[in-house]
Amino acid sequence: MTTDPIQLLIDAGAIPSSPFGSSSRYSGVRLAVHQRRPEDPAVAYVSRRFIPPRGALAIAAQPLIASGERPDSLAARYLGDPLLYWRIADANAVVDPNELTDTLGRRVDIPLPPGMPGA
């Protein structure tokens, strides 16, 4: 049993065990600790997050990119939360979300919002 007061608060649910909110792309991704040598300080890091293969997400819409569009504005309009822009990036297999809106007239895949059947 640990006597670390922070760990006790985490175990009791008083402090969230993840630093990421439910709309974060890292929500649910395991945290790990790296320590090179026992005398070195431990460094926490986020484990690898795998992007679903293109076509694995159900697509709700395919709008054309207009002038002034941004990834967050697309997410706000189609998913109801501007912080979910990363879901659109995942659906289009892009690493940099700004690639989504760099080309006017590009058709962008919008996945179903989280929690919807088939999402």
Contacts in CASP RR format, 6 or more apart in sequence:
PFRMAT RR
TARGET T0000
AUTHOR 0000-0000-0000
METHOD contacts of the structure
MODEL  1
MTTDPIQLLIDAGAIPSSPFGSSSRYSGVRLAVHQRRPEDPAVAYVSRRF
IPPRGALAIAAQPLIASGERPDSLAARYLGDPLLYWRIADANAVVDPNEL
TDTLGRRVDIPLPPGMPGA
2 8 0 8 1.000
2 11 0 8 1.000
6 15 0 8 1.000
9 15 0 8 1.000
10 16 0 8 1.000
10 17 0 8 1.000
18 26 0 8 1.000
18 27 0 8 1.000
18 28 0 8 1.000
18 31 0 8 1.000
19 31 0 8 1.000
20 26 0 8 1.000
20 27 0 8 1.000
20 28 0 8 1.000
20 29 0 8 1.000
21 27 0 8 1.000
23 81 0 8 1.000
23 83 0 8 1.000
23 84 0 8 1.000
24 83 0 8 1.000
25 49 0 8 1.000
25 86 0 8 1.000
25 87 0 8 1.000
25 90 0 8 1.000
26 46 0 8 1.000
26 49 0 8 1.000
29 46 0 8 1.000
29 47 0 8 1.000
29 49 0 8 1.000
30 46 0 8 1.000
30 47 0 8 1.000
31 44 0 8 1.000
31 45 0 8 1.000
31 46 0 8 1.000
31 47 0 8 1.000
32 44 0 8 1.000
32 45 0 8 1.000
32 46 0 8 1.000
32 47 0 8 1.000
33 42 0 8 1.000
33 43 0 8 1.000
33 44 0 8 1.000
33 45 0 8 1.000
34 42 0 8 1.000
34 43 0 8 1.000
34 45 0 8 1.000
35 41 0 8 1.000
35 42 0 8 1.000
35 43 0 8 1.000
51 90 0 8 1.000
51 93 0 8 1.000
52 90 0 8 1.000
54 91 0 8 1.000
54 92 0 8 1.000
54 93 0 8 1.000
55 91 0 8 1.000
57 87 0 8 1.000
57 90 0 8 1.000
57 91 0 8 1.000
57 109 0 8 1.000
57 111 0 8 1.000
57 112 0 8 1.000
57 119 0 8 1.000
58 111 0 8 1.000
58 112 0 8 1.000
58 118 0 8 1.000
58 119 0 8 1.000
59 91 0 8 1.000
59 109 0 8 1.000
59 110 0 8 1.000
59 111 0 8 1.000
59 112 0 8 1.000
60 78 0 8 1.000
60 110 0 8 1.000
60 111 0 8 1.000
60 112 0 8 1.000
60 113 0 8 1.000
60 116 0 8 1.000
61 78 0 8 1.000
61 110 0 8 1.000
62 107 0 8 1.000
62 108 0 8 1.000
62 109 0 8 1.000
62 110 0 8 1.000
63 74 0 8 1.000
63 78 0 8 1.000
63 107 0 8 1.000
63 108 0 8 1.000
63 110 0 8 1.000
64 105 0 8 1.000
64 106 0 8 1.000
64 107 0 8 1.000
64 108 0 8 1.000
65 100 0 8 1.000
65 101 0 8 1.000
65 103 0 8 1.000
65 104 0 8 1.000
65 105 0 8 1.000
65 106 0 8 1.000
65 107 0 8 1.000
65 108 0 8 1.000
66 104 0 8 1.000
66 105 0 8 1.000
67 104 0 8 1.000
68 101 0 8 1.000
69 101 0 8 1.000
70 101 0 8 1.000
71 85 0 8 1.000
71 88 0 8 1.000
71 89 0 8 1.000
71 97 0 8 1.000
71 98 0 8 1.000
71 100 0 8 1.000
71 101 0 8 1.000
72 82 0 8 1.000
72 83 0 8 1.000
72 85 0 8 1.000
73 82 0 8 1.000
74 85 0 8 1.000
74 88 0 8 1.000
74 100 0 8 1.000
74 101 0 8 1.000
74 108 0 8 1.000
74 110 0 8 1.000
75 81 0 8 1.000
75 82 0 8 1.000
75 83 0 8 1.000
75 84 0 8 1.000
75 85 0 8 1.000
75 87 0 8 1.000
75 88 0 8 1.000
76 82 0 8 1.000
78 88 0 8 1.000
78 110 0 8 1.000
78 113 0 8 1.000
79 87 0 8 1.000
79 88 0 8 1.000
79 110 0 8 1.000
79 111 0 8 1.000
79 113 0 8 1.000
79 114 0 8 1.000
80 113 0 8 1.000
84 113 0 8 1.000
84 114 0 8 1.000
85 97 0 8 1.000
85 100 0 8 1.000
86 97 0 8 1.000
87 111 0 8 1.000
87 114 0 8 1.000
88 97 0 8 1.000
88 100 0 8 1.000
88 108 0 8 1.000
88 109 0 8 1.000
88 110 0 8 1.000
88 111 0 8 1.000
89 95 0 8 1.000
89 96 0 8 1.000
89 97 0 8 1.000
89 99 0 8 1.000
89 100 0 8 1.000
90 111 0 8 1.000
91 109 0 8 1.000
91 110 0 8 1.000
91 111 0 8 1.000
92 99 0 8 1.000
92 100 0 8 1.000
92 108 0 8 1.000
92 109 0 8 1.000
94 100 0 8 1.000
100 106 0 8 1.000
100 108 0 8 1.000
101 108 0 8 1.000
111 119 0 8 1.000
112 118 0 8 1.000
112 119 0 8 1.000
113 119 0 8 1.000
END
